[in-house]
Amino acid sequence: MKHAAAGALCTAVLLGAPPAAAVEREHHAGVDVGGMVESNESPDVGASFGGHYAYGLTDQFNLMGEAAWTFVAQGTTAPSVTPPHRPSGIWNADVGVSYVLDVLEWVPYAGILIGADGLSGGSVRRETLLPDAVIALGIDYRFTRTFAVGVGVREHMFLTALQSYPSFTQVLIRGEYTWGW
């Protein structure tokens, strides 16, 4: 009797569990808001706003596209010694792929993107366009099949020798709508 009850309980739990949500051919579109930090002797911090799109190539891999604008507050370096290439604004646009590990409602992912960053204002004399590579990490929580929120971390690394501004990190709160499953 105990084995039958245990078997019935296991069957009920497995059949009643919400289905895995990341699927191929699924579209994701959303908005991002958060902050950035550039780790130099006197770090620059800022607020980031953007959007993202992803398409499910397979159950495990998504094609990703992201764009953001960041308003940068300069660090505490005295203006007379502010190094060149310290922008007051950064925009970025990147595309790449991510690996999705779908665990019921929680969906962690890791990815790599390539693209470009534009630096302007601050001590940047003219707008500078730089190629970059981005490491993307995050986790989303799927409230429903069509709506998710999550947290993402993006490490942007410039692919050129820009010594005074080599990289920056964004931490983003993300909301997205999904369709096409």
C-alpha positions as CSV (number, residue, x, y, z in Angstrom):
1,M,0.0,0.0,0.0
2,K,2.8,2.4,0.9
3,H,4.5,1.8,-2.5
4,A,1.3,2.4,-4.4
5,A,0.8,5.7,-2.5
6,A,4.4,6.8,-3.1
7,G,4.0,5.9,-6.8
8,A,0.8,7.9,-7.1
9,L,2.4,10.9,-5.3
10,C,5.4,10.8,-7.7
11,T,3.1,10.5,-10.7
12,A,1.0,13.5,-9.5
13,V,4.0,15.6,-8.9
14,L,5.6,14.9,-12.3
15,L,2.3,15.4,-14.2
16,G,1.4,18.5,-12.2
17,A,4.7,20.3,-12.6
18,P,4.6,23.3,-14.9
19,P,6.1,22.5,-18.3
20,A,9.6,23.7,-19.3
21,A,9.2,27.0,-21.1
22,A,12.1,27.6,-23.4
23,V,11.4,26.2,-26.8
24,E,12.6,26.5,-30.3
25,R,11.1,29.2,-32.6
26,E,10.0,31.2,-29.5
27,H,10.3,35.0,-29.8
28,H,11.3,37.2,-26.8
29,A,11.0,41.0,-26.8
30,G,11.6,43.2,-23.8
31,V,12.9,46.2,-22.0
32,D,15.9,46.6,-19.7
33,V,16.7,49.1,-17.0
34,G,19.7,49.1,-14.6
35,G,23.1,50.6,-14.0
36,M,26.7,50.4,-15.1
37,V,30.1,50.6,-13.5
38,E,33.5,51.0,-15.1
39,S,36.3,49.9,-12.8
40,N,39.1,52.4,-13.1
41,E,41.0,54.2,-10.4
42,S,37.9,56.3,-9.8
43,P,35.0,54.3,-11.2
44,D,32.4,55.8,-13.5
45,V,28.8,54.8,-12.8
46,G,25.6,55.3,-14.7
47,A,22.1,54.4,-15.5
48,S,21.3,52.1,-18.5
49,F,18.1,51.8,-20.5
50,G,17.6,49.4,-23.4
51,G,15.7,46.6,-25.1
52,H,16.4,43.1,-26.2
53,Y,15.1,40.5,-28.6
54,A,15.8,36.7,-28.7
55,Y,14.7,33.9,-31.0
56,G,14.8,30.2,-30.0
57,L,17.1,28.5,-32.5
58,T,16.7,25.2,-30.5
59,D,15.6,24.3,-27.0
60,Q,19.0,25.2,-25.7
61,F,20.2,28.0,-27.9
62,N,18.8,31.5,-28.5
63,L,19.9,34.1,-31.0
64,M,20.1,37.4,-29.1
65,G,20.1,41.1,-30.0
66,E,20.5,43.9,-27.5
67,A,20.7,47.6,-27.5
68,A,21.1,50.1,-24.7
69,W,21.9,53.7,-23.8
70,T,23.9,54.5,-20.7
71,F,24.2,57.9,-19.0
72,V,27.5,58.0,-17.3
73,A,28.4,60.0,-14.2
74,Q,32.1,60.7,-14.1
75,G,34.3,59.4,-11.3
76,T,35.9,61.5,-8.6
77,T,39.0,62.3,-10.6
78,A,39.8,66.1,-10.6
79,P,38.8,67.6,-13.9
80,S,42.4,68.8,-14.6
81,V,43.6,65.2,-14.6
82,T,40.6,63.5,-16.2
83,P,42.0,61.0,-18.7
84,P,40.8,61.0,-22.3
85,H,38.1,58.7,-23.4
86,R,35.8,59.2,-20.3
87,P,32.4,59.5,-21.9
88,S,29.2,60.9,-20.5
89,G,27.1,58.7,-22.7
90,I,27.6,55.2,-24.1
91,W,25.3,53.4,-26.5
92,N,25.7,49.7,-27.5
93,A,24.2,47.3,-30.0
94,D,25.2,43.7,-29.9
95,V,24.1,40.3,-31.4
96,G,25.1,36.8,-30.4
97,V,23.9,33.5,-29.0
98,S,23.1,32.2,-25.5
99,Y,22.8,28.8,-24.0
100,V,19.6,28.4,-22.0
101,L,19.2,26.0,-19.1
102,D,15.4,25.7,-18.6
103,V,14.5,24.6,-15.1
104,L,10.7,24.9,-14.8
105,E,9.9,28.6,-14.2
106,W,13.5,29.6,-13.6
107,V,15.5,30.0,-16.8
108,P,19.3,30.7,-16.3
109,Y,21.4,31.5,-19.4
110,A,24.9,32.5,-20.5
111,G,25.9,34.0,-23.8
112,I,28.4,35.8,-25.9
113,L,27.7,38.7,-28.2
114,I,29.7,41.0,-30.5
115,G,28.8,44.5,-31.7
116,A,29.7,48.1,-31.2
117,D,29.7,50.8,-28.5
118,G,29.6,54.5,-29.2
119,L,31.2,56.8,-26.7
120,S,30.4,60.5,-26.6
121,G,30.5,63.6,-24.3
122,G,32.6,63.9,-21.2
123,S,36.3,64.1,-22.2
124,V,35.7,62.3,-25.5
125,R,36.5,65.0,-28.1
126,R,34.4,63.4,-30.8
127,E,32.0,60.4,-30.9
128,T,34.0,57.2,-30.9
129,L,32.7,53.9,-32.3
130,L,34.5,50.8,-30.9
131,P,33.9,47.1,-31.6
132,D,33.2,45.1,-28.5
133,A,32.6,41.6,-27.1
134,V,30.0,41.0,-24.4
135,I,29.7,38.2,-21.9
136,A,26.0,37.8,-20.9
137,L,24.8,36.1,-17.8
138,G,21.3,36.1,-16.3
139,I,18.3,34.4,-14.9
140,D,14.6,34.9,-15.8
141,Y,11.5,33.9,-14.0
142,R,8.5,33.0,-16.1
143,F,5.3,34.1,-14.5
144,T,3.3,32.8,-17.4
145,R,4.0,31.3,-20.8
146,T,4.1,34.9,-22.2
147,F,5.6,37.0,-19.5
148,A,9.0,36.9,-17.7
149,V,11.2,39.1,-15.5
150,G,14.8,38.6,-14.7
151,V,18.2,40.0,-13.9
152,G,21.1,40.2,-16.4
153,V,24.7,41.0,-16.1
154,R,26.7,42.2,-19.2
155,E,30.5,42.6,-19.2
156,H,31.4,44.8,-22.2
157,M,35.0,44.5,-23.4
158,F,36.4,46.8,-26.1
159,L,38.3,45.0,-28.8
160,T,40.7,47.9,-29.4
161,A,43.5,49.4,-27.4
162,L,41.5,52.0,-25.5
163,Q,43.6,52.1,-22.3
164,S,41.6,54.4,-20.2
165,Y,38.2,52.8,-20.7
166,P,38.8,49.1,-21.4
167,S,35.5,47.6,-20.2
168,F,32.3,48.2,-18.2
169,T,29.7,46.1,-16.5
170,Q,25.9,46.5,-16.8
171,V,23.5,45.0,-14.2
172,L,19.9,45.1,-15.6
173,I,16.4,44.3,-14.5
174,R,14.6,42.8,-17.5
175,G,11.0,42.3,-18.4
176,E,9.9,40.4,-21.6
177,Y,6.9,39.2,-23.6
178,T,7.3,35.9,-25.4
179,W,5.3,34.4,-28.3
180,G,5.5,31.9,-31.1
181,W,5.8,28.6,-29.1
